[in-house]
């Protein structure tokens, strides 16, 4: 999608501190981190929200969760604990309408969103 900031990052048209990439997914540091480790994991295919995940996207979603696991292990937060969050629509706190998972950790997380 031409005006989507995460699509531009996936297409390398905008800079980001990328920590992981494969054919289906991209992970990069959040520009406004809410924890010592705050990585965003996105699908390279534009999916606006969780509500737009199709019946055929189960493997992709499993892959994205596997990327979250790999990042937690690589960043050294797997054993101590981490959180995976996805916001959906305005009242859910979604700001960028490109499905993304937040991997948060590196400190004791408090409250519903860390």
N, C-alpha and C positions, 0 to 999 in steps of 0.2 A: 504494500500500500504506500503510495508516494508521500503522504504527509505523516506517516507513522515514524516516530523517532527510533523505536526499536527495530523496525524494518531497515532504516537507514544505517543503524549500527551493524545489523546482520549483513548488510550489503557493503560494509566498510566505507560508507559515504559519510559517516560521523565517527569520531574517535571514541574509544572506550578502552578501559584496562581489562582486556580479555584474559580470563583464567582457564577457559576450556572452550573447545570448538570441535564439532564433528559435522557430518552431513545433515543432521536434523536439528541440532541444538547449538546454542551459544550461551556462554556464561561470562558475566563481567561484573566488576565491582560497582556497587551502588554509589552514585555521586553524593548522596546524602545519607551516609551510613547511620543506622540505628543501633548498631552493635559493633564490636571490634572486627568481626567477620560479618559482612553483609554483601552477599553475592546474588545477582539476579540471573535466573536461568530462563531462557526463552526458546521457543520453537522458532526455527528459521522461517517456517510458514506462518503467515499472518492469521491468527485466530484472535478475535477481539476480546472475548471473555470466556470464563468457564462455561457459560450458558451456550456458547457457540461450538463446544467440543462435539464432534459428530460420533455416531456409532462406530465408525471406522478408525477412530483416533485412539483406541485403547492402547495399542502398542506404542504410539508416540508418547502418550501420557506416562506409561510405564518407563519409557526411556528417559523422559525428563526427570522423573523421580530417581532413577538410577544415576543420573548426572548429579543430582543433589547429594546423593550418598557419596559419590566419588569426591565431590568438592569438600564435604564434611571430613572425609578421611584425609584428603590432601592438605587441608587447612589445620588439621590436628584438633578438631572439635567433636569428632564422632563419639569418642568415649565419654567425654565430660557432658555432652549433650548439645543439641541444637534444635532449631525450629524451622519448619518449612511452612510458609504462608502464601496464600494467593488471595488477593482482594478482588471483589466482583461488584462492578457498578458503583455509582456515587456513594450510597450509604454504606457500602462495604469498604470504601476508601480507595477504590481504583482511580488512578490518575492517568496512566497510560493505557490506552485500549488496545493492547497487544498482550495476550496471555503471558504471564510471567510468574515464576515462583521465587520467593525471597528465601534465601538460606541465611539464617541468623544464628550467631553463636559467639563464643569467646568470652562470655561473662554469664553470670546468673541472670536469666531472663525473668522479668516480672510482668504481671498484668497480662491481659489477653493478647497483646501484640508485641510484647518484648520491651 
